[in-house]
Amino acid sequence: MRLLLDRGAAVDATDTHYQGTPLEWALYEWGMGGARAAKAGYYDVVRMLVRARAALRADWCQRNRRVFERAQADPLMAAALRGD
């Protein structure tokens, strides 16, 4: 992620099939991955994207309410979403 951001990758780019941004995909995969997700560095990826000015879209949060609520309830992910 760091390399892509250092090379100017767009943090608001969306994929052509689901229209998800990198931040939305990282959070979705973290939310669906259980304990394995913490080991995969999702907290750092989310933090890097947020610091690079990526933001979650309101419609994504509504469609993925379960993942979004889980992220808000997890102290590490909540901090990453604030860029801390």
Secondary structure in CASP SS format (residue, H / E / C, confidence):
PFRMAT SS
TARGET T0000
AUTHOR 0000-0000-0000
METHOD secondary structure of the structure
MODEL  1
M C 1.00
R H 1.00
L H 1.00
L H 1.00
L H 1.00
D H 1.00
R C 1.00
G C 1.00
A C 1.00
A C 1.00
V C 1.00
D C 1.00
A C 1.00
T C 1.00
D C 1.00
T C 1.00
H C 1.00
Y C 1.00
Q C 1.00
G C 1.00
T C 1.00
P H 1.00
L H 1.00
E H 1.00
W H 1.00
A H 1.00
L H 1.00
Y H 1.00
E H 1.00
W H 1.00
G H 1.00
M H 1.00
G H 1.00
G C 1.00
A H 1.00
R H 1.00
A H 1.00
A H 1.00
K H 1.00
A C 1.00
G C 1.00
Y H 1.00
Y H 1.00
D H 1.00
V H 1.00
V H 1.00
R H 1.00
M H 1.00
L H 1.00
V H 1.00
R H 1.00
A C 1.00
R C 1.00
A C 1.00
A C 1.00
L C 1.00
R C 1.00
A H 1.00
D H 1.00
W H 1.00
C H 1.00
Q H 1.00
R H 1.00
N C 1.00
R H 1.00
R H 1.00
V H 1.00
F H 1.00
E H 1.00
R H 1.00
A H 1.00
Q H 1.00
A H 1.00
D C 1.00
P H 1.00
L H 1.00
M H 1.00
A H 1.00
A H 1.00
A H 1.00
L H 1.00
R C 1.00
G C 1.00
D C 1.00
END
